[in-house]
Amino acid sequence: MTDLLAITTDQTLWWITLAVGLVVALVVAGLLEALRRTVVQVNEAVAVLWTMGTRVAQNTSTTYVLETTKARGHDLNVELARHNRSADERSHQP
């Protein structure tokens, strides 16, 4: 009966090798899953950052026009002042 359960040293080494290989495979699978989850989180964060950056770019794409707007606003104020003076002069005439 003991002969049926007896295994050779080579067989023992193979079983140990298979067990170690299984442990290594499980550890590698766990590390790869952790890496996959981290990559998904980074991808989501980059997508949010890209969206916000795109919105900022859209909101600031026409800032070069502000100088022209400022100049036109000044011209408008000058014109309004001229009209006000003209209206005041007409209202004071007898």
Secondary structure, 3 states (H helix, E strand, C coil): CHHHHCCCHHHHHHHHHHHHHHHHHHHHHHHHHHHHHHHHHHHHHHHHHHHHHHHHHHHHCCHHHHHHHHHHHHHHHHHHHHHHHHHHHHHHCC
